[in-house]
Amino acid sequence: MAFQVRMTRTANAEIEAAYSWLREQNPVYADKWFRELMDTIFDDVRY
């Protein structure tokens, strides 16, 4: 069963703020964190 995910503006803004902060602290980790977050969100959609 597939699900549809809609990201709210608030969620997008919070993700962007977290990513920006992480990118300033540790760019390599920030990219990894973002990829894993997106994988988690969209992997859940497939099941």
Contacts in CASP RR format, 6 or more apart in sequence:
PFRMAT RR
TARGET T0000
AUTHOR 0000-0000-0000
METHOD contacts of the structure
MODEL  1
MAFQVRMTRTANAEIEAAYSWLREQNPVYADKWFRELMDTIFDDVRY
1 47 0 8 1.000
2 45 0 8 1.000
2 46 0 8 1.000
3 44 0 8 1.000
3 45 0 8 1.000
4 45 0 8 1.000
5 41 0 8 1.000
5 42 0 8 1.000
5 44 0 8 1.000
5 45 0 8 1.000
7 15 0 8 1.000
15 34 0 8 1.000
15 37 0 8 1.000
18 33 0 8 1.000
19 30 0 8 1.000
19 33 0 8 1.000
19 34 0 8 1.000
22 29 0 8 1.000
22 30 0 8 1.000
22 33 0 8 1.000
23 30 0 8 1.000
23 31 0 8 1.000
END
